[in-house]
Amino acid sequence: MEAKPRWLNVLDILTAIFFVAAVLLVFVYTPMERTMGQVQKVFYFHVATAWVGMLGFLVAAIAGVSYLVKGERKYDIIGLAAVEISLVFFFVAIVMGSIWARPIWNTWWTWDPRLTTATIVELIYAAYIMLRQGIEDPDRRARFGAVYAILGFISVPLTFISIRMLRTIHPVVIGSSDPSAEGSFNMSPKMRVAFFFSLFTFSMFFADLLWHRVRMGKLAAKVEELRLKVSA
């Protein structure tokens, strides 16, 4: 195995420092929201994890296009890594949303447009993993995965705009919100600082995890290549 890059070590350290700083900003620096109280602080991590989920699915779509154009295996590895990481982050976002919703909506779950579309996105990319596992040939698997990642990404912007185009109880904190939304609030300057810092921190966290996962993916690809040569 090749030595761990120095810049990856630097990124590991910076990610840890920024993550601790983000937690302190959320729980110490930001004021308590007047109506929702302590549970509102879930918001900073809920949005950040959802953002990372969507970011990873975008990376997978771009990697899919790159693979179809250039045919290089590294893009398939990047696409798979991005989807695996984003699946976890998007699931965490859904769970955190339920924790936030329980005291605000008086229920853990409701088939609101945002929640419904988010669930569909999670299932679409879970099916992506299952599709890949059912294909033995690496080249064929990479082609199918690339096409699927590109088409699957259509569901991501639909999730983002669902609360802006449909009548929903899910709040829109940035931009105009449906007046019937429950749990909406206006961010104070300190809240904005913590919010955007959390987005940046989780983006850095994603980049760090992606780099690690791609390195593992390259090793897995070499092992698979050797296995195919032995079985041929």
Secondary structure, 3 states (H helix, E strand, C coil): CCCCCHHHHHHHHHHHHHHHHHHHHHHHHCCCECCCEHHHHHHHHHHHHHHHHHHHHHHHHHHHHHHHHHCCHHHHHHHHHHHHHHHHHHHHHHHHHHHHHHHHHCCCCCCCHHHHHHHHHHHHHHHHHHHHHCCCCHHHHHHHHHHHHHHHCCHHHHHHHHHHHCCCCCCCCCCCCCCCCCCCCCCCHHHHHHHHHHHHHHHHHHHHHHHHHHHHHHHHHHHHHHHHHHHC
